[in-house]
């Protein structure tokens, strides 16, 4: 064989002593090939330096071998783990992952779905902040499969990965169990679908015969540390401060803690604080932040797996995968932790 000539799939098949179709199945990671045969062909591929022509494969299958992950903002430390896990699954299946930030703007988010063909992607994994009815209407007209990350009803088209209960219930139940009576809520804009966390706040109070005090609800413009700091300053000037704060995410919780400490308020002695997401930053500050993990990496991994199954097989019915959130207790709620 001329070593300078470009190695072809026929060369691999001949050298390995298998059919060309077998090599093709192995390259495309298709099932139905014996492990020993797969290993043998992969050794030949490596020895010959064979590189599949991805462009030709894409033209033949009409796939671009590219998917999009559309999220709020990669600067939020909640998202890198999701993006990393999603990319690993994509790479293992010979896809590229394109990251898109919609910055909490419903118009930009929905444009990702509407303009999928122009972006040359075969499918989209979407963390949505749009109103469910609007999102549903746009998804029904989507030209590529869309897999959502979040909790949605059965009427929502497309696959989805979410939690079997709102993280807010675990957070609120923990605060009540440690004896807190005057519990505040610090969150972002009320129109976000993260309002499910506020709904958990309201429902848990009602179920425990505790009054919902309007002045204890603080909503900022964004779910950020600055919002948390502003919330702490707001609570501090009330006639009676809360003895606990349920923050809509960990960034807000970190801001609340920082704001209270600057004002001389002790955490958790005076005010217990809990967040949601269990980002890495929770263990980098003092006191360490109690939080509820929603298994963000696992959700990213499963979402891409569902999306690729939809692209390859066109599954008949939308699939819903639900994970169990986990309470992580740290120093911001229990001093002796």
KASULJO-V525447 format. One record per residue. N is the residue number from 1. RES is the residue in three letters. SS is DSSP state (2 for helix, 1 for strand, 0 for the rest). PHI is phi as a letter, one per 20 degrees, with the letter a starting at -180 (NA if undefined). NEAR is the number of other ideal C-beta (glycine too) atoms within 8 Angstrom. Layout:
N:RES:SS:PHI:NEAR / N:RES:SS:PHI:NEAR
//
This chain:
1:UNK:0:NA:4 / 2:UNK:0:f:4 / 3:UNK:0:f:4 / 4:UNK:0:e:3 / 5:UNK:0:f:6 / 6:UNK:0:f:3 / 7:UNK:0:f:9 / 8:UNK:0:d:7 / 9:UNK:2:f:11 / 10:UNK:2:f:7 / 11:UNK:2:f:11 / 12:UNK:2:f:15 / 13:UNK:2:f:12 / 14:UNK:2:f:7 / 15:UNK:2:f:9 / 16:UNK:2:e:10 / 17:UNK:0:m:4 / 18:UNK:0:c:9 / 19:UNK:0:f:6 / 20:UNK:2:g:8 / 21:UNK:2:f:6 / 22:UNK:2:f:12 / 23:UNK:2:f:15 / 24:UNK:2:f:10 / 25:UNK:2:f:10 / 26:UNK:2:f:13 / 27:UNK:2:f:9 / 28:UNK:0:e:8 / 29:UNK:0:l:6 / 30:UNK:0:e:8 / 31:UNK:0:f:3 / 32:UNK:0:n:4 / 33:UNK:0:d:10 / 34:UNK:0:f:5 / 35:UNK:2:g:6 / 36:UNK:2:f:6 / 37:UNK:2:f:11 / 38:UNK:2:f:10 / 39:UNK:2:f:8 / 40:UNK:2:f:10 / 41:UNK:2:f:14 / 42:UNK:2:f:9 / 43:UNK:2:f:8 / 44:UNK:2:f:12 / 45:UNK:2:g:11 / 46:UNK:2:f:7 / 47:UNK:2:f:7 / 48:UNK:2:e:10 / 49:UNK:0:m:6 / 50:UNK:0:f:11 / 51:UNK:0:c:5 / 52:UNK:0:f:7 / 53:UNK:0:e:6 / 54:UNK:2:f:8 / 55:UNK:2:f:6 / 56:UNK:2:f:7 / 57:UNK:2:f:12 / 58:UNK:2:f:11 / 59:UNK:2:f:7 / 60:UNK:2:f:6 / 61:UNK:2:e:6 / 62:UNK:0:m:5 / 63:UNK:0:d:8 / 64:UNK:0:e:7 / 65:UNK:0:l:10 / 66:UNK:1:b:11 / 67:UNK:1:c:17 / 68:UNK:1:d:15 / 69:UNK:1:d:15 / 70:UNK:1:d:12 / 71:UNK:1:c:13 / 72:UNK:0:f:10 / 73:UNK:0:a:9 / 74:UNK:0:f:9 / 75:UNK:0:f:4 / 76:UNK:0:f:9 / 77:UNK:0:f:9 / 78:UNK:0:f:11 / 79:UNK:2:e:13 / 80:UNK:2:g:7 / 81:UNK:2:f:10 / 82:UNK:2:f:16 / 83:UNK:2:f:14 / 84:UNK:2:f:10 / 85:UNK:2:f:14 / 86:UNK:2:f:15 / 87:UNK:2:f:10 / 88:UNK:2:f:9 / 89:UNK:2:f:13 / 90:UNK:2:f:13 / 91:UNK:2:f:10 / 92:UNK:2:f:6 / 93:UNK:0:d:8 / 94:UNK:0:m:8 / 95:UNK:0:d:11 / 96:UNK:1:e:8 / 97:UNK:1:d:14 / 98:UNK:1:d:10 / 99:UNK:1:e:9 / 100:UNK:1:c:10 / 101:UNK:1:e:9 / 102:UNK:0:d:13 / 103:UNK:0:l:7 / 104:UNK:0:m:8 / 105:UNK:0:d:7 / 106:UNK:2:g:10 / 107:UNK:2:f:6 / 108:UNK:2:f:9 / 109:UNK:2:f:14 / 110:UNK:2:f:12 / 111:UNK:2:f:8 / 112:UNK:2:f:15 / 113:UNK:2:f:13 / 114:UNK:2:f:9 / 115:UNK:0:d:8 / 116:UNK:0:g:13 / 117:UNK:0:f:7 / 118:UNK:0:f:5 / 119:UNK:0:e:10 / 120:UNK:0:l:6 / 121:UNK:0:d:12 / 122:UNK:0:e:11 / 123:UNK:1:a:14 / 124:UNK:1:c:17 / 125:UNK:1:d:17 / 126:UNK:1:c:12 / 127:UNK:0:e:12 / 128:UNK:0:e:10 / 129:UNK:0:c:11 / 130:UNK:0:f:11 / 131:UNK:0:f:8 / 132:UNK:2:g:10 / 133:UNK:2:f:6 / 134:UNK:2:f:10 / 135:UNK:2:f:12 / 136:UNK:2:f:11 / 137:UNK:2:f:8 / 138:UNK:2:f:12 / 139:UNK:2:f:12 / 140:UNK:0:f:7 / 141:UNK:0:d:7 / 142:UNK:0:f:14 / 143:UNK:0:e:5 / 144:UNK:0:c:11 / 145:UNK:1:f:12 / 146:UNK:1:c:15 / 147:UNK:1:d:17 / 148:UNK:1:e:16 / 149:UNK:1:d:14 / 150:UNK:0:q:10 / 151:UNK:0:e:7 / 152:UNK:0:c:9 / 153:UNK:0:f:5 / 154:UNK:0:f:5 / 155:UNK:0:f:4 / 156:UNK:0:f:13 / 157:UNK:0:f:8 / 158:UNK:0:n:11 / 159:UNK:1:e:16 / 160:UNK:1:b:15 / 161:UNK:1:c:14 / 162:UNK:1:b:14 / 163:UNK:1:d:11 / 164:UNK:0:f:7 / 165:UNK:0:b:8 / 166:UNK:0:f:10 / 167:UNK:2:g:13 / 168:UNK:2:f:16 / 169:UNK:2:f:11 / 170:UNK:2:f:12 / 171:UNK:2:f:16 / 172:UNK:2:f:14 / 173:UNK:2:f:9 / 174:UNK:2:f:13 / 175:UNK:2:f:14 / 176:UNK:2:f:12 / 177:UNK:2:f:6 / 178:UNK:0:e:9 / 179:UNK:0:n:5 / 180:UNK:0:f:10 / 181:UNK:0:d:6 / 182:UNK:0:d:11 / 183:UNK:1:d:17 / 184:UNK:1:e:13 / 185:UNK:1:c:13 / 186:UNK:1:c:15 / 187:UNK:1:b:16 / 188:UNK:0:d:12 / 189:UNK:0:g:8 / 190:UNK:0:f:7 / 191:UNK:0:f:5 / 192:UNK:0:f:9 / 193:UNK:0:f:10 / 194:UNK:0:f:12 / 195:UNK:2:g:9 / 196:UNK:2:g:10 / 197:UNK:2:f:13 / 198:UNK:2:f:14 / 199:UNK:2:f:10 / 200:UNK:2:f:14 / 201:UNK:2:g:13 / 202:UNK:2:f:9 / 203:UNK:2:f:9 / 204:UNK:2:f:13 / 205:UNK:2:f:12 / 206:UNK:2:f:9 / 207:UNK:2:f:6 / 208:UNK:0:d:7 / 209:UNK:0:l:4 / 210:UNK:0:d:9 / 211:UNK:0:f:4 / 212:UNK:0:e:7 / 213:UNK:0:d:7 / 214:UNK:2:g:5 / 215:UNK:2:f:5 / 216:UNK:2:e:11 / 217:UNK:1:e:10 / 218:UNK:1:c:12 / 219:UNK:1:c:7 / 220:UNK:0:e:16 / 221:UNK:0:f:5 / 222:UNK:0:b:9 / 223:UNK:0:e:12 / 224:UNK:0:c:10 / 225:UNK:2:f:10 / 226:UNK:2:g:9 / 227:UNK:2:f:17 / 228:UNK:2:f:20 / 229:UNK:2:f:13 / 230:UNK:2:f:12 / 231:UNK:2:f:18 / 232:UNK:2:g:18 / 233:UNK:2:f:10 / 234:UNK:2:f:9 / 235:UNK:2:f:14 / 236:UNK:2:f:11 / 237:UNK:0:e:5 / 238:UNK:0:f:9 / 239:UNK:0:f:2 / 240:UNK:0:c:4 / 241:UNK:0:f:10 / 242:UNK:0:f:11 / 243:UNK:0:d:10 / 244:UNK:1:b:14 / 245:UNK:1:c:17 / 246:UNK:1:e:14 / 247:UNK:1:e:18 / 248:UNK:0:f:14 / 249:UNK:0:b:12 / 250:UNK:2:f:16 / 251:UNK:2:f:17 / 252:UNK:2:f:20 / 253:UNK:2:f:20 / 254:UNK:2:f:15 / 255:UNK:2:f:18 / 256:UNK:2:f:16 / 257:UNK:2:f:16 / 258:UNK:2:g:13 / 259:UNK:2:f:15 / 260:UNK:2:f:15 / 261:UNK:2:f:9 / 262:UNK:2:f:8 / 263:UNK:0:e:9 / 264:UNK:0:n:5 / 265:UNK:0:e:11 / 266:UNK:0:e:8 / 267:UNK:0:c:13 / 268:UNK:0:d:13 / 269:UNK:0:g:5 / 270:UNK:0:e:9 / 271:UNK:0:c:14 / 272:UNK:1:e:15 / 273:UNK:1:c:17 / 274:UNK:1:c:18 / 275:UNK:0:d:18 / 276:UNK:0:c:16 / 277:UNK:0:p:12 / 278:UNK:0:l:11 / 279:UNK:0:f:10 / 280:UNK:2:g:6 / 281:UNK:2:f:11 / 282:UNK:2:g:17 / 283:UNK:2:d:8 / 284:UNK:0:e:5 / 285:UNK:0:d:11 / 286:UNK:0:c:4 / 287:UNK:0:f:11 / 288:UNK:0:f:11 / 289:UNK:0:e:18 / 290:UNK:1:f:17 / 291:UNK:1:b:16 / 292:UNK:1:d:16 / 293:UNK:1:e:10 / 294:UNK:0:d:12 / 295:UNK:0:l:9 / 296:UNK:2:f:13 / 297:UNK:2:f:10 / 298:UNK:2:f:9 / 299:UNK:2:f:14 / 300:UNK:2:f:18 / 301:UNK:2:f:12 / 302:UNK:2:f:11 / 303:UNK:2:f:15 / 304:UNK:2:f:16 / 305:UNK:2:f:9 / 306:UNK:2:f:13 / 307:UNK:2:f:16 / 308:UNK:2:f:14 / 309:UNK:2:f:9 / 310:UNK:2:f:13 / 311:UNK:2:f:13 / 312:UNK:2:f:6 / 313:UNK:2:d:6 / 314:UNK:0:l:6 / 315:UNK:0:g:9 / 316:UNK:0:f:3 / 317:UNK:0:d:4 / 318:UNK:0:g:10 / 319:UNK:0:d:8 / 320:UNK:1:c:9 / 321:UNK:1:d:10 / 322:UNK:1:c:8 / 323:UNK:1:d:13 / 324:UNK:0:d:7 / 325:UNK:0:f:13 / 326:UNK:1:c:9 / 327:UNK:1:f:9 / 328:UNK:1:d:10 / 329:UNK:0:e:8 / 330:UNK:0:c:14 / 331:UNK:0:f:12 / 332:UNK:0:f:14 / 333:UNK:0:c:15 / 334:UNK:0:c:11 / 335:UNK:0:f:7 / 336:UNK:0:e:3 / 337:UNK:0:f:8
//
